[in-house]
Amino acid sequence: MTVDRYLRLIAGFFILLSVGLGWFVSPYWYLFTAFVGLNLFQSAFTNWCPMMSILKMAGVPECRTRATEP
C-alpha cells in the first residue's frame, strides 16, 4: 500500500472512531472529527498533512504516477 491509501484508511478509521466516541462517550469527541476533516480539507490544497509526513518517515512508499498520454 502507498501513503495515499494509508492516509485514506487512517482518516476513515479516525472519523468513524471519533463519531462513535462522540455518540457513546462525550460530544466533545466530535471536535476530533472536525480536526480530521479540516486536515483533509487543507491537504487537498497543499498536498501535505501531518500523517503523510509520519507515514513517509515510517518508510511507506509514495504513490507511483502513471504515464500520461502525449
Secondary structure, DSSP 8 states (H G I E B T S, - for coil): --HHHHHHHHHHHHHHHHHHHHHHT-GGGHHHHHHHHHHHHHHHHHS--HHHHHHHHTT-----------
